[in-house]
Amino acid sequence: MPGDGANAVLLRDDASSIQRVEIACMTTMVRALTLTLALAVVALSATAQAQQLPAPPSAAEAGQAPPFVPAGFTPPILVAAKTFKLVPLGPDMVTIDFDAYMSSINHLQKTFTRSTAWPHQGITAADAMRDMETEQARFRAHRSFAYAVLTPDGRRERGSVYVSTSPVPGYDAVVRLWVTKADFDAGFDAELYAWVVGWIGKDWPFARVVYPGRSVDWGAWDAAIAATGSARQSISE
């Protein structure tokens, strides 16, 4: 049997082993606690940064034009009145539209575009189709809305109505319209204009609408566009 000296040595060895185990356990606990604290600091920092992030910029702040019409707005695709009806311009209207404006070239150059750029004798069938495809694409994208004004039976176009964004600040929309020379002479221009004003006010989401050459005379409208262009050029410089 080992003597008392040997027993003492064994006891010391056991105590040292226990101490080493306790130290190892404490070291592991400290490391785990340190890791937990570090993760908590990271999480708190990420939360604080997220709370400090600015809100996404609006369309205006980002330099983008705001939508022309609200996302939930559905533009009319068939509007019937007593002596006419409106349908969107598009490729299926190319022939009837072409016949209408080509019958009134001089009249439209004087009263609508005030330019020889449109309409004119050189417009081809391909030109007319491209125009209709463009109008259809813009209508579907809600960028602008062009309508043919047809007779009730749809066989003849009496004119057109265009609803678009305003190049002059302060207006929600610009509405322009024309009628053929024959319909103008019959007094239809005044009838259509009065009807369109009521229709836009009732069925469209605009508070301020301008009708160049009608609600605002051409001189004032041209001056407003020129002033807007000058102001934009000054800002860009």
C-alpha positions as CSV (number, residue, x, y, z in Angstrom):
1,M,0.0,0.0,0.0
2,P,1.2,3.5,-0.8
3,G,2.2,5.5,2.2
4,D,0.9,8.8,3.4
5,G,3.5,10.6,1.1
6,A,2.2,8.9,-1.9
7,N,-1.4,9.7,-1.0
8,A,-0.5,13.4,-0.6
9,V,1.0,13.4,-4.1
10,L,-2.1,11.7,-5.6
11,L,-4.3,14.3,-3.9
12,R,-2.2,17.2,-5.2
13,D,-2.4,15.7,-8.7
14,D,-6.1,15.3,-8.4
15,A,-6.5,18.9,-7.2
16,S,-4.3,20.2,-10.1
17,S,-6.4,18.3,-12.6
18,I,-9.6,19.7,-11.2
19,Q,-8.2,23.2,-11.3
20,R,-7.2,22.7,-14.9
21,V,-10.6,21.5,-15.8
22,E,-12.2,24.4,-14.0
23,I,-9.9,26.9,-15.7
24,A,-10.7,25.3,-19.1
25,C,-14.4,25.5,-18.4
26,M,-14.1,29.2,-17.3
27,T,-12.1,30.0,-20.4
28,T,-14.7,28.4,-22.6
29,M,-17.5,30.3,-20.8
30,V,-15.6,33.6,-21.2
31,R,-15.1,33.0,-24.9
32,A,-18.7,32.1,-25.4
33,L,-19.8,35.2,-23.5
34,T,-17.4,37.4,-25.5
35,L,-18.8,36.0,-28.7
36,T,-22.4,36.5,-27.6
37,L,-21.6,40.1,-26.6
38,A,-19.9,40.7,-30.0
39,L,-22.8,39.4,-31.9
40,A,-25.2,41.5,-29.9
41,V,-23.1,44.7,-30.6
42,V,-23.2,43.8,-34.3
43,A,-26.9,43.3,-34.3
44,L,-27.5,46.6,-32.4
45,S,-25.2,48.5,-34.8
46,A,-27.1,47.1,-37.9
47,T,-30.4,48.0,-36.4
48,A,-29.3,51.5,-35.7
49,Q,-27.9,51.9,-39.2
50,A,-31.2,50.7,-40.7
51,Q,-33.1,53.1,-38.6
52,Q,-30.9,56.0,-39.8
53,L,-31.2,55.1,-43.5
54,P,-33.2,57.8,-45.4
55,A,-36.5,56.9,-47.0
56,P,-36.4,56.1,-50.7
57,P,-36.6,59.3,-52.8
58,S,-39.9,60.2,-54.4
59,A,-40.1,60.3,-58.2
60,A,-39.6,64.1,-58.1
61,E,-36.6,63.9,-55.8
62,A,-35.0,61.2,-58.0
63,G,-35.4,63.5,-61.0
64,Q,-38.1,61.4,-62.5
65,A,-41.4,62.8,-63.8
66,P,-44.4,61.7,-61.7
67,P,-46.9,59.4,-63.3
68,F,-49.3,61.2,-65.7
69,V,-52.3,59.4,-64.2
70,P,-52.7,57.4,-60.9
71,A,-51.8,53.8,-61.1
72,G,-55.4,52.7,-60.5
73,F,-56.9,54.9,-63.2
74,T,-58.4,53.1,-66.3
75,P,-58.7,55.4,-69.3
76,P,-61.9,55.2,-71.2
77,I,-61.8,53.0,-74.4
78,L,-65.3,53.7,-75.7
79,V,-67.3,56.9,-75.0
80,A,-70.6,57.4,-76.9
81,A,-72.3,60.7,-77.3
82,K,-75.4,61.6,-79.3
83,T,-73.7,62.5,-82.6
84,F,-70.3,60.9,-82.2
85,K,-68.2,58.4,-80.3
86,L,-64.6,58.3,-79.1
87,V,-62.3,55.3,-79.4
88,P,-58.5,55.1,-78.9
89,L,-56.3,55.8,-82.0
90,G,-54.3,52.8,-83.1
91,P,-53.3,50.7,-86.1
92,D,-56.9,49.6,-86.7
93,M,-57.8,53.3,-87.2
94,V,-55.0,54.1,-89.6
95,T,-57.1,54.4,-92.8
96,I,-60.1,56.3,-91.4
97,D,-57.7,58.7,-89.5
98,F,-55.6,59.2,-92.6
99,D,-58.6,60.0,-94.7
100,A,-59.8,62.6,-92.1
101,Y,-56.7,64.7,-91.7
102,M,-55.7,64.5,-95.4
103,S,-59.1,65.9,-96.3
104,S,-58.3,69.0,-94.2
105,I,-54.6,69.8,-94.6
106,N,-54.8,73.6,-94.9
107,H,-57.5,73.8,-92.3
108,L,-55.5,71.8,-89.7
109,Q,-52.2,73.6,-90.5
110,K,-54.0,76.9,-89.6
111,T,-56.1,75.9,-86.7
112,F,-54.4,72.9,-85.0
113,T,-50.6,72.6,-85.6
114,R,-50.2,76.1,-87.0
115,S,-47.4,74.6,-89.0
116,T,-46.9,72.9,-92.4
117,A,-45.2,70.0,-90.6
118,W,-48.5,68.2,-90.1
119,P,-50.5,67.3,-92.0
120,H,-49.0,67.6,-95.4
121,Q,-49.3,65.9,-98.8
122,G,-46.1,63.8,-98.4
123,I,-47.5,61.6,-95.6
124,T,-47.2,58.0,-96.7
125,A,-49.2,54.9,-95.6
126,A,-46.1,53.8,-93.7
127,D,-45.8,57.2,-91.9
128,A,-49.5,57.0,-90.9
129,M,-49.1,53.4,-89.5
130,R,-46.0,54.5,-87.5
131,D,-48.0,57.3,-86.0
132,M,-50.9,55.0,-85.1
133,E,-48.5,52.5,-83.5
134,T,-46.9,55.3,-81.5
135,E,-50.2,56.6,-80.2
136,Q,-51.3,53.0,-79.2
137,A,-48.0,52.4,-77.4
138,R,-48.3,55.7,-75.5
139,F,-51.9,55.0,-74.6
140,R,-51.0,51.6,-73.2
141,A,-48.1,53.0,-71.2
142,H,-50.4,55.8,-69.9
143,R,-48.0,58.4,-71.2
144,S,-50.7,60.1,-73.3
145,F,-54.1,59.3,-74.7
146,A,-55.2,59.9,-78.3
147,Y,-58.8,59.4,-79.4
148,A,-60.5,59.3,-82.8
149,V,-63.9,61.1,-82.9
150,L,-66.1,58.9,-85.1
151,T,-69.6,59.1,-86.4
152,P,-72.0,56.9,-84.4
153,D,-71.7,54.2,-87.0
154,G,-67.9,54.3,-86.9
155,R,-67.6,54.8,-90.7
156,R,-66.0,58.3,-90.7
157,E,-63.6,60.2,-88.4
158,R,-64.9,63.7,-87.6
159,G,-61.7,64.7,-85.6
160,S,-59.4,63.7,-82.8
161,V,-58.8,64.5,-79.1
162,Y,-55.4,64.3,-77.4
163,V,-54.8,64.2,-73.7
164,S,-51.2,64.7,-72.7
165,T,-48.8,66.0,-70.0
166,S,-48.3,69.8,-69.9
167,P,-44.9,71.3,-70.8
168,V,-45.9,74.3,-68.7
169,P,-45.9,74.0,-64.9
170,G,-49.2,74.4,-63.1
171,Y,-51.3,72.2,-65.3
172,D,-52.1,68.5,-64.8
173,A,-52.9,68.0,-68.4
174,V,-53.1,69.5,-71.9
175,V,-56.1,68.7,-74.1
176,R,-56.0,69.5,-77.8
177,L,-58.6,68.6,-80.4
178,W,-59.3,69.1,-84.1
179,V,-62.2,68.5,-86.4
180,T,-62.2,68.2,-90.2
181,K,-62.9,71.2,-92.3
182,A,-66.4,69.9,-93.2
183,D,-67.3,69.3,-89.6
184,F,-65.8,72.7,-88.6
185,D,-68.0,74.4,-91.1
186,A,-71.0,72.6,-89.7
187,G,-70.3,73.9,-86.2
188,F,-69.1,70.7,-84.8
189,D,-65.9,72.2,-83.4
190,A,-67.7,74.2,-80.7
191,E,-69.9,71.3,-79.9
192,L,-67.0,68.9,-79.5
193,Y,-65.0,71.3,-77.4
194,A,-67.9,71.9,-74.9
195,W,-68.4,68.2,-74.6
196,V,-64.7,67.4,-74.1
197,V,-64.4,70.0,-71.3
198,G,-67.3,68.3,-69.4
199,W,-66.0,64.8,-70.1
200,I,-62.4,65.6,-68.9
201,G,-63.8,67.2,-65.8
202,K,-66.1,64.3,-65.0
203,D,-64.1,61.2,-66.0
204,W,-60.4,62.1,-65.7
205,P,-58.3,62.7,-62.5
206,F,-57.1,66.2,-63.3
207,A,-57.7,69.3,-61.3
208,R,-56.2,71.9,-63.7
209,V,-56.5,71.3,-67.5
210,V,-55.4,73.7,-70.2
211,Y,-56.9,73.8,-73.8
212,P,-54.3,75.7,-75.9
213,G,-55.9,78.0,-78.4
214,R,-59.2,77.8,-76.4
215,S,-59.1,78.3,-72.7
216,V,-55.7,80.0,-73.2
217,D,-55.0,81.9,-76.4
218,W,-52.2,80.9,-78.6
219,G,-50.0,83.9,-77.8
220,A,-50.1,83.3,-74.1
221,W,-49.5,79.6,-74.5
222,D,-46.5,80.1,-76.8
223,A,-45.1,82.7,-74.3
224,A,-45.5,80.3,-71.4
225,I,-43.8,77.5,-73.3
226,A,-40.9,79.8,-74.2
227,A,-40.6,81.0,-70.6
228,T,-40.5,77.4,-69.3
229,G,-37.9,76.4,-71.8
230,S,-35.7,79.4,-70.8
231,A,-36.1,78.6,-67.1
232,R,-35.0,75.0,-67.7
233,Q,-32.0,76.1,-69.8
234,S,-30.9,78.4,-67.0
235,I,-31.2,75.6,-64.4
236,S,-29.1,73.3,-66.6
237,E,-26.4,75.9,-67.0
